[in-house]
Amino acid sequence: MNQEVDWPREEGAIGVVGVAPWATLDFLRALYDLVPATKDWHYPRVLADINTKLPSRGRHLELGERNPAPYIRETIEELAAQGADCAVVPCNTAHILFDQWSSGTSIPVLSIVDSVLDELAGTQGPVAVLASASIARFGLYERALEARGMAFMGLSQAQQSVVNQAIAEVKIDGRASASCMERVESMLDEFAAREAGGIVLGCTELAGLLAACKARVPVAVESNAALARRALQFVGLPPGGAGCGSMPSGTIEE
């Protein structure tokens, strides 16, 4: 093979179970943005199944409807059969059921929660988590933080309402309104005043708050980006910084 278009034979492939379309596309954008590529073949092989027909995670958890876990697990095995060396599910809410769909699979399944907590290692001070009401109610990150001996900063009902509003507005309009952002920034100031050591953005719709969080606390982690970095490390591609994947002007991509 021409060395100009060669790549490491041991490089792995990433399987992506897309239970939420926009969250999956956000994950892929974060993944590619972390790869210091100048040619198409510098990126890893990715097998993605974006299946919006899987049972709803939220409706299962809130209303007792069909459990999506068996279907997520089935998709992981399908991706493995197609050549995936690991699997990711870029959805925080789905990870409430993580043990049900990840245990005993034929390929390793990378956890979005563990990926986030790995990046919080060494954080001094309590960690606030901005996520959906379901994630807050089930204590997904709270339990994980406490299991690692890290302090959790709980949100008041009013603060959770601000988070819920921001998520809802981004889902509808692609961004939070000016009035909502004022409330968000006031909430972040409250976290800083309480000496929060870190903030987790545990919902894809909140990724746009990363800069505002970093301006107020020592450590801020966006969950999809953390999962993307973990996936790249697993398949043997140490991630670069944000923006690495931007194609330089004049570079031949094909």
N, C-alpha and C positions, 0 to 999 in steps of 0.2 A: 504494500500500500504506500502511496505517496506520503512522505513524512509531513507534508504541508497540511494534510487532512487527517492526520492520525490523532488518537487519543489513548489514554491508558486503558489497557484491556480489563483491568480490575475495577474500573469505574462502575458503580452500581446504578440502578434505575429506581426512580421514586414512583410509587403508586399513590394516587390521590383520590380519595373517596369524597366526591363533591356533593354534600347533602344540601348546601345552600349556594346558589350560583354566584352571587356577588362576593360572598366570603371566599369562595374557591378561586375566583379570578383575582381577588386581592392577594391571596396567598401566592399564586403563581407570579404575580407582578413583583411581590416581595422577594420571591425565590430568584427570579431572573435578575433582579436589580442587584443582588448580592454577588453575582458571578462576574469575576474580572475577565469578561470575554471580549475578543475582537473578531471572532468567527462564530458562525452558527454552531459548529461542532464542539465549541468550548463549553456549551451548556450541557447539563446532564439530560439523559433520556427521562422523560416524564410520561407516565400513563395515567390519564385522568378520566374518571367516570363521573360526570356531573349528572346525577340522577335526581331530579326534582320530584320524582314520583315515590321516593321512599317515604314511609310514614313520618309524620311530623314529630320532631323531638319535643317541641313545646306542648303539643296537644296530648302526647302520651303522658308527659309529666304532670300537666295541669288538669287534664280531663280523663285520663285513664284509657285513651284510645290505643290503637295498635302500637306495639313496641317496635321501634326501628332497629334495635340491636341485631336481631338475626339477619336482617337485610344488609346492614352495614358489614357484618362479618362475612356474608356471602360475597359481597362486592370485593372485599379484601382478598378473598381466595381467588376470585376471578382475575384480579390484577396480578396476583402472584403467578397464576397459570400463564399469563401473558408476558411474564418476565420481570415483574417488579421485585426488587430486593428488600424493600421496606414499604410501609404504608403510613399515610398520614390522613387525618380527618380534620380539615381546617374549620372546626366549629366548636366553640367552647361549650355550648349547651349539650352537644352530643357526648361530651366527656363526663357528664354526670353519670352516663351509662357505660363508661370506658371499660370497666371490668367485664361487662357482659359481651362486648364485641371484640375485645383484644386478646382475651385469654386463650391460649392454645392454638393460635393461628400459625400457619405454615411459614410466615415471614414475620420479622419484628414489626411491631406497631409503635410508632413514636407518639408520645403523649404531649399535647400542647401545654398541659399544666406543668409537667416536669420540665419542659423546655423553658418555660417562663421562670420557674423557681431556680433552675440552674443559673440563669442570668441575674438572679437576685442574691446569689450567694455572697455573704459578707456584708449585706446591707445592714446598716446601723439604724435602728429606729423602726417603728411599726410600718406596715405596708397597707395602703388603701387599695381596694380593688373596684374599678369601675366596670360594671358588667350588667347583664340583664337581671330582671327581678327573679327569674327562675334560678340563675346561678347563685344569686345572693341568698335566696330562700333555702337552697339545698346545701349551702356552705361549701361549694366546690373548692374554691381557693382558700377559704378560711381553714378548713381541715388540712389541706395540703401544707399550708404555711406552718401551722401548729405542729404537724408531724415532723417538720424539719427544724423545729425549735425557733421559728421566727414569729414575731409579734404581728397580729392582725389589727388594723384600724377599721372598725366598723363604721358604716355610713348611717346617718340618721334617716328617718323616713323622708324628711324633706330633701336630703341630699340624694337619696335613691330616686326620688321623683324627678330631680334635675337630670340624672343620668338617663332615666327612662324617656324623658322628653327629648334629649339629645339623640338617642338611638332612633326614636320614632321619626324625628324630623329628617335625619340623614337617610333613613329608608325611603322616605317620600320625595324629598327634594335634593338629595345628594349632599346636603350640608345643613348644619344647624343655623337657625336664624340668629340675627344680631342680639335679640333680647335673650335667647337661650344661651348664647355664648357668654353674655354678661353674667348669667347665673352660674354657668360652669366655671368661669374664671374666679368668681367669688368663692365658690366651693373649693377650688384648688388653693386659694389663699388661706382658707380655713385649715386645710391639710397642712400647709406649710407652717401655720401658726401653732399647730399641734405637734410640730416637729416630726412629720412623717419622713421615714427614711426612703420610701419608695412608693411608686404608684404603678399598678398593673392595669393596662387597657385590655380588659378581658372580653371585648366585643369588637368585631371587625368595623362596625359603624363608628367606633370611637378612635380609629387610627389617626384621624386628623387632629386629635388633641395632644399628640406626642410632644410637639415643641413646647406647648403651654405647660405641660407637666414637667418637662426637663428644666424649664426656667424656674421651677419652684421647689423641686426636691432633688436629692443627689442621684437617684436612680429611677428611671421610668422605662417600662418594658411593654412593647406592643406584642400581643400574643401571636399573631400570624407571622410577624417577622422573626420572633424567637423560634417558632416551629420550622420556618424556612431555613434558618441557620443550622438548626439541629439536623435537618434532613440532608443538607449539603455536607455536613461533617460525616454523616453516616455513610454516604456513597463515595466519600473520598475526595470531596471538593471543598477545601477550607474556604469559607465565605470571606469575601472582601468587604469593604465598607459600602454604605448605601450609595447607589449611583454607579457602581462598578459595571453593571450590565449595559450602560448606555453605549450605543455603538458610535465609535469615533467617526467624524466626517471623512468620507472618502474610502472607508474600509469596505472591502468586498465581503459581503455577508454569505453568499451562496457557497 
